[in-house]
């Protein structure tokens, strides 16, 4: 929905692999076009859980944090820390 609304969509990942690996997996799933940029914490040695990955992305993309929304399933890293960095954050439900 965000892409269809011409918004920039960035994947911020704390997964333990680099962004090239994430791109490879996304291509295999056929969803690589869902994201404009992919940032992995392992590429920059910054984590969402500390807020450093959010601060890095906000600066890198020169984002007005009030105009950005984080969608995630982790209450601490994705919701609380994103909000602590000034972003809007929405929790998504994940079927397990």
Steps between C-alpha positions, in 0.01 A plus 500: 500500500782739584675439166172549314467835677843597355666494840860389545513160670813401688559162660694535826611155607666378818535155347849352522593529134598780269272687265629309194374176655164660577473619138579146380222354717252770400572435130440129552167585663414738217456799731821696445302783339310563824794699638690801373790440738612216725713573804636223719637564846794273421608731214534799733549343845191681628186342647134594520497384863736784596340755268826549310369342178198734502719806559734386221212453252336830593828681433593295189167568328457850646160400632268715703435235765144627548428402137630143531334188638666182623302179460621205704416207722747551785362719780841620619712535186233583245248698701647646817844589363356639176273726703794601722672617181200711402343264246142389487485126555231240435505144626415228250375157591707209380352154459731248662 
